[in-house]
């Protein structure tokens, strides 16, 4: 079986990167909250896919859902809230 931490990490990365790629201009998203509901398990050798639905990327906050599937079966759903960073942080002096 796939470890729950692997499933959570996949959902977090899939949501964050999808939100970043869809933003114009590009932004950096930092996870503020991630809730995951597990429905089933992924077994060794099965292909685990992340399907994302980024609801909104605003000026300060982004929201989205991720559905993790093995074939036609949804094994988990993640709901994420992200802080939006529009510029790189200033280096320390």
N, C-alpha and C positions, 0 to 999 in steps of 0.2 A: 504494500500500500504506500501511496505517496504521503509523506509526512505533512501534517497540517501547516507547518511553518513554510514549506515549499509552496503550498497552495496560496497562502497569504502573501508571500513575497511576489509570486507571479501576478496576483491581482493588483498589488500596490504598484509594481513597475508598469504593468499594462495600462492602468488608469493614468498614472502620472505622465508617462511618455506620450500617450494618445492625446491628452489635454495639451501638452507642450507643443506637439506637432500640429494640432488644429488651430492654435492661436496665431493671430496676425496682429502685431509683430510677435515673434516667438517669445515665450516667457519660460521661467523656471518654476516648477510646482514642487512645494514641500508638503509632505503629508502632515495634516493636522489631526485627522481622525480617520480610522479605517475599521469598519465593522464587517465581520464575515460570518455568514450562516452556512453551515455545512449540511448537505443533504445526503451525500453518498461518498464513496471513496474511489480514487483512481488506483488501479492495480498496476503492477510491474508490466511493462511492455505496452500499456495503453497510451494513446496520444491525448495529452491534456491541452486543450485550447482555451484561450482567454478571449472573450467577446466583450467589447466595451461599449458603453453608452455614456458619453460625456455630455451631461445635461447643460452645463454652463461654465464658461470661464470668464469671470468678471475681472474688474480691476484689482480686487483684493482677495477674492475667494473663488474656488472652482469646486464643482460638484460632479460626481459621476457614479456609475454602477458598472460592475464587471461580473459577467456570468462565465464560470469555468465549466467547460463541458468535456465529456468523453463521448464521442459520437453524438448521438441525439439526446444524451442524458446530461442534465445540469447537475453537477456534483456540489457546487457552492456558488453563493452570490455574495459579492462584496460591495459595500457602499462607502465611498470615500469623500472626504472634504480636504481640500488642499489650499494652502496659502500661496498666493501668486507673488513671485518676485520678478519684477520687470527689468532689473539691471543687476549686474554683478556687484557683490559687496565690496566696499572700500578696503584696501589692504591696511593692516595695522601699522601705525607709525612707530 
